[in-house]
Amino acid sequence: MTKKIDFISLEAAVAAWLSDHLEHVRETFGEGEAYAAAVELEDDPWVALQWYVEDKRRGSTAI
């Protein structure tokens, strides 16, 4: 069984997750930590994708 990945939808989903994640970090840990997380995740989109997938696998929607 072969699945086709809709990369445009995936990119949009990861971008929305990233925004929510950074807002959560900002509210929980402050602006400095949110900035550090944004730099880390935006510098390496593969890490952002990995964290997104891990959150989805755990069923997390808040972060």
RODRENDO-155939 format. One record per residue: residue number from 1; residue in three letters; chain; x, y, z of N, C-alpha, C in turn. Coordinates in nm, 3 decimals, decimal comma. Each point is the difference from the previous one (the first is absolute). Example, Ala and Ser with C-alpha at 12.3 -4.5 7.8 and 13.67 -1.06 7.14 Angstrom:
2
<pt><pos>1</pos><code>ALA</code><unit>A</unit><n_px>1,319</n_px><n_py>-0,569</n_py><n_pz>0,780</n_pz><ca_px>-0,089</ca_px><ca_py>0,119</ca_py><ca_pz>0,000</ca_pz><c_px>0,090</c_px><c_py>0,120</c_py><c_pz>0,000</c_pz></pt>
<pt><pos>2</pos><code>SER</code><unit>A</unit><n_px>-0,035</n_px><n_py>0,105</n_py><n_pz>-0,072</n_pz><ca_px>0,082</ca_px><ca_py>0,119</ca_py><ca_pz>0,006</ca_pz><c_px>-0,077</c_px><c_py>0,109</c_py><c_pz>0,073</c_pz></pt>
***
This chain:
63
<pt><pos>1</pos><code>MET</code><unit>A</unit><n_px>0,084</n_px><n_py>-0,118</n_py><n_pz>0,000</n_pz><ca_px>-0,084</ca_px><ca_py>0,118</ca_py><ca_pz>0,000</ca_pz><c_px>0,088</c_px><c_py>0,124</c_py><c_pz>0,000</c_pz></pt>
<pt><pos>2</pos><code>THR</code><unit>A</unit><n_px>-0,025</n_px><n_py>0,086</n_py><n_pz>-0,093</n_pz><ca_px>0,078</ca_px><ca_py>0,122</ca_py><ca_pz>-0,014</ca_pz><c_px>-0,086</c_px><c_py>0,119</c_py><c_pz>0,040</c_pz></pt>
<pt><pos>3</pos><code>LYS</code><unit>A</unit><n_px>0,059</n_px><n_py>0,087</n_py><n_pz>0,081</n_pz><ca_px>-0,069</ca_px><ca_py>0,123</ca_py><ca_pz>0,037</ca_pz><c_px>0,069</c_px><c_py>0,117</c_py><c_pz>-0,067</c_pz></pt>
<pt><pos>4</pos><code>LYS</code><unit>A</unit><n_px>-0,080</n_px><n_py>0,093</n_py><n_pz>-0,048</n_pz><ca_px>0,055</ca_px><ca_py>0,123</ca_py><ca_pz>-0,058</ca_pz><c_px>-0,001</c_px><c_py>0,107</c_py><c_pz>0,107</c_pz></pt>
<pt><pos>5</pos><code>ILE</code><unit>A</unit><n_px>0,108</n_px><n_py>0,071</n_py><n_pz>0,010</n_pz><ca_px>0,010</ca_px><ca_py>0,109</ca_py><ca_pz>0,097</ca_pz><c_px>-0,029</c_px><c_py>0,131</c_py><c_pz>-0,071</c_pz></pt>
<pt><pos>6</pos><code>ASP</code><unit>A</unit><n_px>-0,092</n_px><n_py>0,075</n_py><n_pz>0,056</n_pz><ca_px>-0,032</ca_px><ca_py>0,133</ca_py><ca_pz>-0,051</ca_pz><c_px>0,093</c_px><c_py>0,098</c_py><c_pz>0,072</c_pz></pt>
<pt><pos>7</pos><code>PHE</code><unit>A</unit><n_px>0,112</n_px><n_py>0,031</n_py><n_pz>-0,065</n_pz><ca_px>0,102</ca_px><ca_py>0,081</ca_py><ca_pz>0,065</ca_pz><c_px>-0,045</c_px><c_py>0,143</c_py><c_pz>0,027</c_pz></pt>
<pt><pos>8</pos><code>ILE</code><unit>A</unit><n_px>-0,088</n_px><n_py>0,053</n_py><n_pz>-0,081</n_pz><ca_px>-0,050</ca_px><ca_py>0,135</ca_py><ca_pz>0,023</ca_pz><c_px>-0,084</c_px><c_py>0,004</c_py><c_pz>0,128</c_pz></pt>
<pt><pos>9</pos><code>SER</code><unit>A</unit><n_px>-0,085</n_px><n_py>-0,099</n_py><n_pz>0,017</n_pz><ca_px>-0,080</ca_px><ca_py>-0,007</ca_py><ca_pz>0,123</ca_pz><c_px>0,089</c_px><c_py>-0,027</c_py><c_pz>0,121</c_pz></pt>
<pt><pos>10</pos><code>LEU</code><unit>A</unit><n_px>0,101</n_px><n_py>-0,085</n_py><n_pz>-0,016</n_pz><ca_px>0,092</ca_px><ca_py>-0,030</ca_py><ca_pz>0,108</ca_pz><c_px>0,076</c_px><c_py>0,126</c_py><c_pz>0,041</c_pz></pt>
<pt><pos>11</pos><code>GLU</code><unit>A</unit><n_px>0,047</n_px><n_py>0,075</n_py><n_pz>-0,097</n_pz><ca_px>0,071</ca_px><ca_py>0,125</ca_py><ca_pz>0,030</ca_pz><c_px>-0,090</c_px><c_py>0,097</c_py><c_pz>0,077</c_pz></pt>
<pt><pos>12</pos><code>ALA</code><unit>A</unit><n_px>-0,124</n_px><n_py>0,011</n_py><n_pz>-0,040</n_pz><ca_px>-0,095</ca_px><ca_py>0,089</ca_py><ca_pz>0,069</ca_pz><c_px>-0,028</c_px><c_py>-0,050</c_py><c_pz>0,142</c_pz></pt>
<pt><pos>13</pos><code>ALA</code><unit>A</unit><n_px>-0,013</n_px><n_py>-0,131</n_py><n_pz>0,016</n_pz><ca_px>-0,026</ca_px><ca_py>-0,058</ca_py><ca_pz>0,132</ca_pz><c_px>0,118</c_px><c_py>0,023</c_py><c_pz>0,094</c_pz></pt>
<pt><pos>14</pos><code>VAL</code><unit>A</unit><n_px>0,121</n_px><n_py>-0,018</n_py><n_pz>-0,050</n_pz><ca_px>0,119</ca_px><ca_py>0,022</ca_py><ca_pz>0,082</ca_pz><c_px>0,012</c_px><c_py>0,148</c_py><c_pz>0,036</c_pz></pt>
<pt><pos>15</pos><code>ALA</code><unit>A</unit><n_px>-0,028</n_px><n_py>0,088</n_py><n_pz>-0,093</n_pz><ca_px>0,006</ca_px><ca_py>0,145</ca_py><ca_pz>0,027</ca_pz><c_px>-0,101</c_px><c_py>0,039</c_py><c_pz>0,108</c_pz></pt>
<pt><pos>16</pos><code>ALA</code><unit>A</unit><n_px>-0,120</n_px><n_py>-0,055</n_py><n_pz>-0,007</n_pz><ca_px>-0,102</ca_px><ca_py>0,028</ca_py><ca_pz>0,102</ca_pz><c_px>0,043</c_px><c_py>-0,057</c_py><c_pz>0,135</c_pz></pt>
<pt><pos>17</pos><code>TRP</code><unit>A</unit><n_px>0,054</n_px><n_py>-0,122</n_py><n_pz>-0,001</n_pz><ca_px>0,048</ca_px><ca_py>-0,061</ca_py><ca_pz>0,123</ca_pz><c_px>0,111</c_px><c_py>0,085</c_py><c_pz>0,060</c_pz></pt>
<pt><pos>18</pos><code>LEU</code><unit>A</unit><n_px>0,093</n_px><n_py>0,046</n_py><n_pz>-0,083</n_pz><ca_px>0,114</ca_px><ca_py>0,080</ca_py><ca_pz>0,048</ca_pz><c_px>-0,049</c_px><c_py>0,127</c_py><c_pz>0,068</c_pz></pt>
<pt><pos>19</pos><code>SER</code><unit>A</unit><n_px>-0,096</n_px><n_py>0,065</n_py><n_pz>-0,060</n_pz><ca_px>-0,056</ca_px><ca_py>0,121</ca_py><ca_pz>0,060</ca_pz><c_px>-0,063</c_px><c_py>-0,030</c_py><c_pz>0,136</c_pz></pt>
<pt><pos>20</pos><code>ASP</code><unit>A</unit><n_px>-0,078</n_px><n_py>-0,106</n_py><n_pz>0,008</n_pz><ca_px>-0,063</ca_px><ca_py>-0,041</ca_py><ca_pz>0,126</ca_pz><c_px>0,105</c_px><c_py>-0,040</c_py><c_pz>0,104</c_pz></pt>
<pt><pos>21</pos><code>HIS</code><unit>A</unit><n_px>0,100</n_px><n_py>-0,073</n_py><n_pz>-0,045</n_pz><ca_px>0,106</ca_px><ca_py>-0,046</ca_py><ca_pz>0,090</ca_pz><c_px>0,076</c_px><c_py>0,118</c_py><c_pz>0,059</c_pz></pt>
<pt><pos>22</pos><code>LEU</code><unit>A</unit><n_px>0,035</n_px><n_py>0,095</n_py><n_pz>-0,085</n_pz><ca_px>0,075</ca_px><ca_py>0,117</ca_py><ca_pz>0,049</ca_pz><c_px>-0,085</c_px><c_py>0,085</c_py><c_pz>0,095</c_pz></pt>
<pt><pos>23</pos><code>GLU</code><unit>A</unit><n_px>-0,129</n_px><n_py>0,009</n_py><n_pz>-0,026</n_pz><ca_px>-0,089</ca_px><ca_py>0,073</ca_py><ca_pz>0,090</ca_pz><c_px>-0,005</c_px><c_py>-0,071</c_py><c_pz>0,136</c_pz></pt>
<pt><pos>24</pos><code>HIS</code><unit>A</unit><n_px>-0,007</n_px><n_py>-0,132</n_py><n_pz>-0,002</n_pz><ca_px>0,000</ca_px><ca_py>-0,079</ca_py><ca_pz>0,124</ca_pz><c_px>0,130</c_px><c_py>0,023</c_py><c_pz>0,077</c_pz></pt>
<pt><pos>25</pos><code>VAL</code><unit>A</unit><n_px>0,113</n_px><n_py>-0,005</n_py><n_pz>-0,070</n_pz><ca_px>0,129</ca_px><ca_py>0,021</ca_py><ca_pz>0,065</ca_pz><c_px>0,006</c_px><c_py>0,141</c_py><c_pz>0,058</c_pz></pt>
<pt><pos>26</pos><code>ARG</code><unit>A</unit><n_px>-0,048</n_px><n_py>0,098</n_py><n_pz>-0,074</n_pz><ca_px>0,000</ca_px><ca_py>0,139</ca_py><ca_pz>0,047</ca_pz><c_px>-0,083</c_px><c_py>0,015</c_py><c_pz>0,128</c_pz></pt>
<pt><pos>27</pos><code>GLU</code><unit>A</unit><n_px>-0,117</n_px><n_py>-0,059</n_py><n_pz>0,000</n_pz><ca_px>-0,089</ca_px><ca_py>0,010</ca_py><ca_pz>0,118</ca_pz><c_px>0,055</c_px><c_py>-0,077</c_py><c_pz>0,120</c_pz></pt>
<pt><pos>28</pos><code>THR</code><unit>A</unit><n_px>0,067</n_px><n_py>-0,111</n_py><n_pz>-0,027</n_pz><ca_px>0,048</ca_px><ca_py>-0,086</ca_py><ca_pz>0,108</ca_pz><c_px>0,136</c_px><c_py>0,043</c_py><c_pz>0,054</c_pz></pt>
<pt><pos>29</pos><code>PHE</code><unit>A</unit><n_px>0,093</n_px><n_py>0,036</n_py><n_pz>-0,091</n_pz><ca_px>0,138</ca_px><ca_py>0,023</ca_py><ca_pz>0,040</ca_pz><c_px>0,050</c_px><c_py>0,142</c_py><c_pz>-0,024</c_pz></pt>
<pt><pos>30</pos><code>GLY</code><unit>A</unit><n_px>-0,076</n_px><n_py>0,080</n_py><n_pz>-0,070</n_pz><ca_px>0,039</ca_px><ca_py>0,138</ca_py><ca_pz>-0,023</ca_pz><c_px>0,052</c_px><c_py>0,026</c_py><c_pz>-0,140</c_pz></pt>
<pt><pos>31</pos><code>GLU</code><unit>A</unit><n_px>0,018</n_px><n_py>0,128</n_py><n_pz>-0,027</n_pz><ca_px>0,039</ca_px><ca_py>0,046</ca_py><ca_pz>-0,134</ca_pz><c_px>0,137</c_px><c_py>-0,051</c_py><c_pz>-0,043</c_pz></pt>
<pt><pos>32</pos><code>GLY</code><unit>A</unit><n_px>0,094</n_px><n_py>-0,004</n_py><n_pz>0,094</n_pz><ca_px>0,135</ca_px><ca_py>-0,045</ca_py><ca_pz>-0,034</ca_pz><c_px>0,004</c_px><c_py>-0,143</c_py><c_pz>-0,048</c_pz></pt>
<pt><pos>33</pos><code>GLU</code><unit>A</unit><n_px>-0,071</n_px><n_py>-0,087</n_py><n_pz>0,070</n_pz><ca_px>-0,005</ca_px><ca_py>-0,141</ca_py><ca_pz>-0,040</ca_pz><c_px>-0,073</c_px><c_py>-0,018</c_py><c_pz>-0,132</c_pz></pt>
<pt><pos>34</pos><code>ALA</code><unit>A</unit><n_px>-0,105</n_px><n_py>0,080</n_py><n_pz>-0,020</n_pz><ca_px>-0,074</ca_px><ca_py>-0,008</ca_py><ca_pz>-0,126</ca_pz><c_px>0,089</c_px><c_py>0,042</c_py><c_pz>-0,116</c_pz></pt>
<pt><pos>35</pos><code>TYR</code><unit>A</unit><n_px>0,080</n_px><n_py>0,104</n_py><n_pz>0,021</n_pz><ca_px>0,092</ca_px><ca_py>0,046</ca_py><ca_pz>-0,105</ca_pz><c_px>0,103</c_px><c_py>-0,109</c_py><c_pz>-0,030</c_pz></pt>
<pt><pos>36</pos><code>ALA</code><unit>A</unit><n_px>0,057</n_px><n_py>-0,061</n_py><n_pz>0,105</n_pz><ca_px>0,099</ca_px><ca_py>-0,106</ca_py><ca_pz>-0,019</ca_pz><c_px>-0,060</c_px><c_py>-0,118</c_py><c_pz>-0,075</c_pz></pt>
<pt><pos>37</pos><code>ALA</code><unit>A</unit><n_px>-0,122</n_px><n_py>-0,038</n_py><n_pz>0,036</n_pz><ca_px>-0,067</ca_px><ca_py>-0,111</ca_py><ca_pz>-0,070</ca_pz><c_px>-0,027</c_px><c_py>0,036</c_py><c_pz>-0,145</c_pz></pt>
<pt><pos>38</pos><code>ALA</code><unit>A</unit><n_px>-0,040</n_px><n_py>0,124</n_py><n_pz>-0,025</n_pz><ca_px>-0,028</ca_px><ca_py>0,043</ca_py><ca_pz>-0,138</ca_pz><c_px>0,127</c_px><c_py>-0,006</c_py><c_pz>-0,083</c_pz></pt>
<pt><pos>39</pos><code>VAL</code><unit>A</unit><n_px>0,110</n_px><n_py>0,046</n_py><n_pz>0,055</n_pz><ca_px>0,128</ca_px><ca_py>-0,003</ca_py><ca_pz>-0,073</ca_pz><c_px>0,038</c_px><c_py>-0,144</c_py><c_pz>-0,031</c_pz></pt>
<pt><pos>40</pos><code>GLU</code><unit>A</unit><n_px>-0,009</n_px><n_py>-0,086</n_py><n_pz>0,100</n_pz><ca_px>0,036</ca_px><ca_py>-0,141</ca_py><ca_pz>-0,020</ca_pz><c_px>-0,087</c_px><c_py>-0,066</c_py><c_pz>-0,107</c_pz></pt>
<pt><pos>41</pos><code>LEU</code><unit>A</unit><n_px>-0,131</n_px><n_py>0,018</n_py><n_pz>0,010</n_pz><ca_px>-0,092</ca_px><ca_py>-0,068</ca_py><ca_pz>-0,091</ca_pz><c_px>0,000</c_px><c_py>0,061</c_py><c_pz>-0,140</c_pz></pt>
<pt><pos>42</pos><code>GLU</code><unit>A</unit><n_px>0,017</n_px><n_py>0,130</n_py><n_pz>-0,010</n_pz><ca_px>0,000</ca_px><ca_py>0,062</ca_py><ca_pz>-0,132</ca_pz><c_px>0,132</c_px><c_py>-0,020</c_py><c_pz>-0,072</c_pz></pt>
<pt><pos>43</pos><code>ASP</code><unit>A</unit><n_px>0,109</n_px><n_py>-0,021</n_py><n_pz>0,076</n_pz><ca_px>0,130</ca_px><ca_py>-0,028</ca_py><ca_pz>-0,062</ca_pz><c_px>0,006</c_px><c_py>-0,141</c_py><c_pz>-0,057</c_pz></pt>
<pt><pos>44</pos><code>ASP</code><unit>A</unit><n_px>-0,077</n_px><n_py>-0,090</n_py><n_pz>0,058</n_pz><ca_px>0,003</ca_px><ca_py>-0,140</ca_py><ca_pz>-0,044</ca_pz><c_px>-0,143</c_px><c_py>-0,051</c_py><c_pz>-0,016</c_pz></pt>
<pt><pos>45</pos><code>PRO</code><unit>A</unit><n_px>-0,058</n_px><n_py>0,016</n_py><n_pz>-0,119</n_pz><ca_px>-0,139</ca_px><ca_py>-0,042</ca_py><ca_pz>-0,020</ca_pz><c_px>-0,022</c_px><c_py>-0,149</c_py><c_pz>0,023</c_pz></pt>
<pt><pos>46</pos><code>TRP</code><unit>A</unit><n_px>0,105</n_px><n_py>-0,081</n_py><n_pz>-0,012</n_pz><ca_px>-0,015</ca_px><ca_py>-0,143</ca_py><ca_pz>0,026</ca_pz><c_px>-0,030</c_px><c_py>-0,027</c_py><c_pz>0,147</c_pz></pt>
<pt><pos>47</pos><code>VAL</code><unit>A</unit><n_px>0,058</n_px><n_py>0,082</n_py><n_pz>0,089</n_pz><ca_px>-0,030</ca_px><ca_py>-0,014</ca_py><ca_pz>0,143</ca_pz><c_px>-0,145</c_px><c_py>0,037</c_py><c_pz>0,026</c_pz></pt>
<pt><pos>48</pos><code>ALA</code><unit>A</unit><n_px>-0,046</n_px><n_py>0,109</n_py><n_pz>-0,063</n_pz><ca_px>-0,140</ca_px><ca_py>0,041</ca_py><ca_pz>0,015</ca_pz><c_px>-0,093</c_px><c_py>-0,112</c_py><c_pz>-0,047</c_pz></pt>
<pt><pos>49</pos><code>LEU</code><unit>A</unit><n_px>0,033</n_px><n_py>-0,059</n_py><n_pz>-0,114</n_pz><ca_px>-0,082</ca_px><ca_py>-0,111</ca_py><ca_pz>-0,052</ca_pz><c_px>0,002</c_px><c_py>-0,118</c_py><c_pz>0,097</c_pz></pt>
<pt><pos>50</pos><code>GLN</code><unit>A</unit><n_px>0,116</n_px><n_py>-0,033</n_py><n_pz>0,054</n_pz><ca_px>0,011</ca_px><ca_py>-0,111</ca_py><ca_pz>0,094</ca_pz><c_px>-0,083</c_px><c_py>0,027</c_py><c_pz>0,125</c_pz></pt>
<pt><pos>51</pos><code>TRP</code><unit>A</unit><n_px>0,008</n_px><n_py>0,120</n_py><n_pz>0,056</n_pz><ca_px>-0,077</ca_px><ca_py>0,033</ca_py><ca_pz>0,120</ca_pz><c_px>-0,150</c_px><c_py>-0,003</c_py><c_pz>-0,031</c_pz></pt>
<pt><pos>52</pos><code>TYR</code><unit>A</unit><n_px>-0,038</n_px><n_py>0,049</n_py><n_pz>-0,117</n_pz><ca_px>-0,140</ca_px><ca_py>-0,004</ca_py><ca_pz>-0,042</ca_pz><c_px>-0,051</c_px><c_py>-0,144</c_py><c_pz>-0,004</c_pz></pt>
<pt><pos>53</pos><code>VAL</code><unit>A</unit><n_px>0,076</n_px><n_py>-0,086</n_py><n_pz>-0,063</n_pz><ca_px>-0,040</ca_px><ca_py>-0,141</ca_py><ca_pz>-0,012</ca_pz><c_px>-0,008</c_px><c_py>-0,065</c_py><c_pz>0,138</c_pz></pt>
<pt><pos>54</pos><code>GLU</code><unit>A</unit><n_px>0,098</n_px><n_py>0,029</n_py><n_pz>0,086</n_pz><ca_px>-0,002</ca_px><ca_py>-0,058</ca_py><ca_pz>0,134</ca_pz><c_px>-0,124</c_px><c_py>0,046</c_py><c_pz>0,077</c_pz></pt>
<pt><pos>55</pos><code>ASP</code><unit>A</unit><n_px>-0,034</n_px><n_py>0,129</n_py><n_pz>-0,010</n_pz><ca_px>-0,120</ca_px><ca_py>0,050</ca_py><ca_pz>0,066</ca_pz><c_px>-0,125</c_px><c_py>-0,069</c_py><c_pz>-0,054</c_pz></pt>
<pt><pos>56</pos><code>LYS</code><unit>A</unit><n_px>-0,007</n_px><n_py>-0,018</n_py><n_pz>-0,130</n_pz><ca_px>-0,116</ca_px><ca_py>-0,066</ca_py><ca_pz>-0,060</ca_pz><c_px>-0,008</c_px><c_py>-0,146</c_py><c_pz>0,042</c_pz></pt>
<pt><pos>57</pos><code>ARG</code><unit>A</unit><n_px>0,112</n_px><n_py>-0,067</n_py><n_pz>0,009</n_pz><ca_px>0,001</ca_px><ca_py>-0,140</ca_py><ca_pz>0,042</ca_pz><c_px>-0,046</c_px><c_py>-0,016</c_py><c_pz>0,144</c_pz></pt>
<pt><pos>58</pos><code>ARG</code><unit>A</unit><n_px>0,032</n_px><n_py>0,098</n_py><n_pz>0,082</n_pz><ca_px>-0,044</ca_px><ca_py>-0,003</ca_py><ca_pz>0,141</ca_pz><c_px>-0,144</c_px><c_py>0,046</c_py><c_pz>0,015</c_pz></pt>
<pt><pos>59</pos><code>GLY</code><unit>A</unit><n_px>-0,053</n_px><n_py>0,058</n_py><n_pz>-0,108</n_pz><ca_px>-0,138</ca_px><ca_py>0,050</ca_py><ca_pz>0,006</ca_pz><c_px>-0,011</c_px><c_py>0,139</c_py><c_pz>0,058</c_pz></pt>
<pt><pos>60</pos><code>SER</code><unit>A</unit><n_px>0,112</n_px><n_py>0,068</n_py><n_pz>0,009</n_pz><ca_px>0,001</ca_px><ca_py>0,135</ca_py><ca_pz>0,057</ca_pz><c_px>-0,051</c_px><c_py>0,099</c_py><c_pz>-0,103</c_pz></pt>
<pt><pos>61</pos><code>THR</code><unit>A</unit><n_px>-0,094</n_px><n_py>0,086</n_py><n_pz>0,042</n_pz><ca_px>-0,049</ca_px><ca_py>0,105</ca_py><ca_pz>-0,089</ca_pz><c_px>0,028</c_px><c_py>0,137</c_py><c_pz>0,057</c_pz></pt>
<pt><pos>62</pos><code>ALA</code><unit>A</unit><n_px>0,029</n_px><n_py>0,007</n_py><n_pz>0,131</n_pz><ca_px>0,022</ca_px><ca_py>0,129</ca_py><ca_pz>0,064</ca_pz><c_px>0,140</c_px><c_py>0,054</c_py><c_pz>-0,027</c_pz></pt>
<pt><pos>63</pos><code>ILE</code><unit>A</unit><n_px>0,095</n_px><n_py>-0,088</n_py><n_pz>-0,023</n_pz><ca_px>0,138</ca_px><ca_py>0,045</ca_py><ca_pz>-0,017</ca_pz><c_px>0,045</c_px><c_py>-0,035</c_py><c_pz>-0,141</c_pz></pt>
***
